[in-house]
């Protein structure tokens, strides 16, 4: 699989970009040229220069440093939220596909109700109830992606349950837990891996949207969405305030989507895409 991804330019590009973003997210504190919240009014709205590669914002803060530190927040939120959705969505989908009957109907009707709401709208409703903050934003994004993983897991599990080796395991008295962990999960992993990559891309976008609306991480914590919000009043004076964090979001989301496409082709699976609206 890895060999197939590296054989394609888009696969190499996506892995290089994501490796860079992950490195920045982990070691951002060590590589920022200045403190992300160091205010220097005398240097406010300075264009990109050797001293400030990405320029400065309306408070004289270094845009490069804030862009680098924002990666940590965005990756943290996306990884935790998608891991949450992967765990609970897969659990619900596998149980529905394996046991069927009334449990399948109940769980899938809940999934249908959640699917009736646009992703961002549902996330906004959850944050509005629980209050703004990075923790609630992470939880909200995780919840809205649970039904996507549930549907992918359920559709895959339904077909695997009909395989002879699963029926044989049931016949010899293997417990549901053993059958699921030994036979079901390994055989539905491929579409879940692809869906994870795609969901990470949309989680980045949703985190940026929530932060832009002031419902994600709160100041002074730098985030790409908050930087775009701060930049909207200075687009005619300081284009760099919006271009650099915006370009970073674009590249990160593009890389995750390209990785998902390459994983889909390498694993030869079909996944469910649901874009935020």
C-alpha positions as semicolon CSV with decimal commas, in nm:
position;residue;x (nm);y (nm);z (nm)
1;X;0,000;0,000;0,000
2;X;0,273;0,249;0,096
3;X;0,461;0,162;-0,222
4;X;0,153;0,246;-0,430
5;X;0,112;0,580;-0,255
6;X;0,478;0,673;-0,309
7;X;0,449;0,578;-0,675
8;X;0,212;0,870;-0,734
9;X;0,308;1,239;-0,727
10;X;-0,010;1,327;-0,536
11;X;0,069;1,061;-0,278
12;X;0,423;1,187;-0,227
13;X;0,298;1,547;-0,208
14;X;0,034;1,465;0,052
15;X;0,275;1,269;0,272
16;X;0,541;1,542;0,256
17;X;0,293;1,817;0,343
18;X;0,138;1,619;0,629
19;X;0,478;1,518;0,765
20;X;0,576;1,886;0,768
21;X;0,252;1,989;0,940
22;X;0,286;1,717;1,203
23;X;0,648;1,817;1,266
24;X;0,545;2,179;1,309
25;X;0,258;2,080;1,539
26;X;0,487;1,873;1,763
27;X;0,794;2,099;1,768
28;X;0,629;2,434;1,705
29;X;0,734;2,578;2,040
30;X;1,098;2,515;1,953
31;X;1,101;2,659;1,601
32;X;0,890;2,974;1,630
33;X;1,110;3,280;1,568
34;X;0,914;3,484;1,824
35;X;0,646;3,436;2,087
36;X;0,304;3,411;1,921
37;X;0,152;3,663;2,162
38;X;0,440;3,912;2,182
39;X;0,282;4,249;2,112
40;X;0,493;4,520;1,949
41;X;0,273;4,809;1,841
42;X;0,567;4,981;1,675
43;X;0,585;4,692;1,423
44;X;0,213;4,657;1,356
45;X;0,101;4,562;1,003
46;X;0,454;4,519;0,873
47;X;0,473;4,334;0,537
48;X;0,681;4,015;0,496
49;X;1,050;4,085;0,549
50;X;1,369;3,905;0,658
51;X;1,279;3,995;1,016
52;X;0,916;3,877;0,987
53;X;0,884;3,628;0,703
54;X;0,503;3,631;0,714
55;X;0,472;3,992;0,828
56;X;0,302;4,115;1,146
57;X;-0,061;4,164;1,245
58;X;-0,256;4,459;1,386
59;X;-0,083;4,420;1,724
60;X;0,266;4,371;1,585
61;X;0,263;3,997;1,652
62;X;0,467;3,773;1,423
63;X;0,230;3,601;1,179
64;X;0,473;3,315;1,111
65;X;0,498;3,229;1,480
66;X;0,120;3,238;1,519
67;X;0,071;3,025;1,206
68;X;0,316;2,765;1,336
69;X;0,159;2,747;1,683
70;X;-0,189;2,727;1,531
71;X;-0,093;2,396;1,370
72;X;-0,069;2,240;1,715
73;X;-0,425;2,339;1,804
74;X;-0,577;2,236;1,470
75;X;-0,405;1,898;1,458
76;X;-0,488;1,828;1,821
77;X;-0,856;1,905;1,769
78;X;-0,881;1,711;1,444
79;X;-0,696;1,402;1,570
80;X;-0,887;1,378;1,898
81;X;-1,228;1,449;1,743
82;X;-1,182;1,201;1,456
83;X;-1,045;0,937;1,694
84;X;-1,357;0,985;1,907
85;X;-1,580;0,951;1,600
86;X;-1,384;0,650;1,473
87;X;-1,417;0,463;1,802
88;X;-1,784;0,526;1,876
89;X;-1,898;0,527;1,514
90;X;-1,723;0,198;1,439
91;X;-1,861;0,041;1,757
92;X;-2,216;0,142;1,667
93;X;-2,182;0,037;1,304
94;X;-2,028;-0,301;1,382
95;X;-2,295;-0,383;1,641
96;X;-2,568;-0,284;1,398
97;X;-2,419;-0,490;1,117
98;X;-2,336;-0,794;1,329
99;X;-2,651;-0,830;1,541
100;X;-2,902;-0,679;1,297
101;X;-3,270;-0,677;1,393
102;X;-3,408;-0,415;1,628
103;X;-3,061;-0,298;1,734
104;X;-2,970;-0,229;1,371
105;X;-3,293;-0,036;1,318
106;X;-3,250;0,168;1,636
107;X;-2,888;0,265;1,574
108;X;-2,940;0,346;1,207
109;X;-3,244;0,563;1,281
110;X;-3,031;0,763;1,524
111;X;-2,767;0,793;1,252
112;X;-3,033;0,909;1,004
113;X;-3,146;1,181;1,246
114;X;-2,790;1,307;1,288
115;X;-2,737;1,297;0,911
116;X;-3,037;1,528;0,869
117;X;-2,830;1,816;1,008
118;X;-2,543;1,978;0,815
119;X;-2,216;1,902;0,991
120;X;-2,125;2,260;1,082
121;X;-2,479;2,347;1,191
122;X;-2,491;2,053;1,430
123;X;-2,145;2,139;1,565
124;X;-2,259;2,499;1,621
125;X;-2,565;2,377;1,811
126;X;-2,354;2,156;2,039
127;X;-2,103;2,434;2,111
128;X;-2,388;2,680;2,174
129;X;-2,527;2,445;2,439
130;X;-2,196;2,354;2,606
131;X;-2,021;2,690;2,564
132;X;-1,724;2,794;2,350
133;X;-1,378;2,650;2,401
134;X;-1,130;2,408;2,250
135;X;-1,267;2,114;2,450
136;X;-1,628;2,164;2,345
137;X;-1,525;2,229;1,985
138;X;-1,334;1,900;1,983
139;X;-1,631;1,714;2,131
140;X;-1,876;1,877;1,888
141;X;-1,669;1,788;1,581
142;X;-1,628;1,434;1,710
143;X;-2,003;1,389;1,762
144;X;-2,099;1,509;1,414
145;X;-1,864;1,258;1,251
146;X;-1,980;0,957;1,452
147;X;-2,270;0,878;1,213
148;X;-2,037;0,883;0,911
149;X;-1,812;0,618;1,060
150;X;-2,116;0,426;1,184
151;X;-2,261;0,404;0,835
152;X;-1,928;0,304;0,678
153;X;-1,869;0,038;0,945
154;X;-2,223;-0,096;0,925
155;X;-2,227;-0,128;0,545
156;X;-1,895;-0,312;0,552
157;X;-1,992;-0,531;0,846
158;X;-2,318;-0,643;0,683
159;X;-2,128;-0,792;0,390
160;X;-1,854;-0,949;0,603
161;X;-2,106;-1,114;0,837
162;X;-2,231;-1,321;0,541
163;X;-1,884;-1,466;0,476
164;X;-1,834;-1,839;0,549
165;X;-1,557;-1,784;0,803
166;X;-1,781;-1,561;1,016
167;X;-2,065;-1,813;1,000
168;X;-1,819;-2,087;1,091
169;X;-1,702;-1,890;1,394
170;X;-2,060;-1,854;1,511
171;X;-2,123;-2,223;1,454
172;X;-1,833;-2,334;1,674
173;X;-1,956;-2,110;1,953
174;X;-1,715;-1,815;1,930
175;X;-1,835;-1,521;2,136
176;X;-1,960;-1,209;1,954
177;X;-1,666;-1,012;2,092
178;X;-1,414;-1,265;1,965
179;X;-1,583;-1,290;1,626
180;X;-1,596;-0,913;1,587
181;X;-1,235;-0,851;1,691
182;X;-1,088;-1,149;1,507
183;X;-1,291;-1,165;1,185
184;X;-1,499;-0,850;1,144
185;X;-1,275;-0,555;1,232
186;X;-0,968;-0,664;1,031
187;X;-1,185;-0,702;0,721
188;X;-1,357;-0,364;0,745
189;X;-1,042;-0,169;0,835
190;X;-0,968;-0,051;0,480
191;X;-1,273;0,175;0,427
192;X;-1,240;0,306;0,782
193;X;-0,877;0,405;0,719
194;X;-0,975;0,596;0,407
195;X;-1,270;0,761;0,582
196;X;-1,040;0,867;0,865
197;X;-0,814;1,057;0,628
198;X;-1,109;1,233;0,463
199;X;-1,269;1,316;0,799
200;X;-0,944;1,468;0,926
201;X;-0,954;1,711;0,633
202;X;-1,308;1,823;0,714
203;X;-1,231;1,835;1,087
204;X;-0,957;2,089;1,011
205;X;-1,209;2,300;0,819
206;X;-1,472;2,275;1,093
207;X;-1,224;2,369;1,364
208;X;-1,119;2,671;1,160
209;X;-1,483;2,766;1,105
210;X;-1,568;2,740;1,475
211;X;-1,261;2,944;1,570
212;X;-1,347;3,203;1,306
213;X;-1,688;3,239;1,470
214;X;-1,528;3,269;1,814
215;X;-1,655;2,930;1,932
216;X;-1,332;2,732;1,920
217;X;-1,007;2,797;2,105
218;X;-1,027;3,129;2,285
219;X;-0,771;3,413;2,272
220;X;-0,483;3,440;2,326
221;X;-0,444;3,084;2,191
222;X;-0,359;3,122;1,822
223;X;-0,562;2,924;1,569
224;X;-0,586;2,946;1,192
225;X;-0,956;3,028;1,209
226;X;-0,904;3,304;1,465
227;X;-0,621;3,450;1,258
228;X;-0,854;3,467;0,957
229;X;-1,115;3,641;1,172
230;X;-0,859;3,898;1,287
231;X;-0,746;3,951;0,928
232;X;-1,088;4,024;0,779
233;X;-1,075;4,388;0,886
234;X;-0,732;4,444;0,732
235;X;-0,757;4,274;0,393
236;X;-0,691;4,598;0,205
237;X;-0,395;4,693;0,427
238;X;-0,230;4,364;0,525
239;X;-0,311;4,082;0,284
240;X;-0,049;3,860;0,449
241;X;-0,257;3,831;0,766
242;X;-0,514;3,620;0,576
243;X;-0,308;3,467;0,297
244;X;-0,056;3,271;0,506
245;X;-0,292;3,105;0,758
246;X;-0,547;3,055;0,480
247;X;-0,287;2,891;0,256
248;X;-0,182;2,664;0,543
249;X;-0,541;2,548;0,595
250;X;-0,575;2,493;0,220
251;X;-0,257;2,286;0,193
252;X;-0,339;2,075;0,500
253;X;-0,692;1,996;0,385
254;X;-0,571;1,929;0,031
255;X;-0,303;1,691;0,159
256;X;-0,551;1,493;0,370
257;X;-0,792;1,467;0,077
258;X;-0,518;1,357;-0,163
259;X;-0,400;1,102;0,090
260;X;-0,755;0,973;0,122
261;X;-0,787;0,942;-0,257
262;X;-0,459;0,753;-0,279
263;X;-0,552;0,526;0,011
264;X;-0,887;0,456;-0,154
265;X;-0,718;0,356;-0,478
266;X;-0,449;0,153;-0,301
267;X;-0,700;-0,033;-0,088
268;X;-0,968;-0,038;-0,360
269;X;-1,256;0,068;-0,137
270;X;-1,552;0,304;-0,154
271;X;-1,614;0,549;0,129
272;X;-1,884;0,792;0,228
273;X;-1,799;1,160;0,187
274;X;-2,004;1,422;0,366
275;X;-1,878;1,775;0,332
276;X;-1,951;2,043;0,587
277;X;-2,214;2,293;0,476
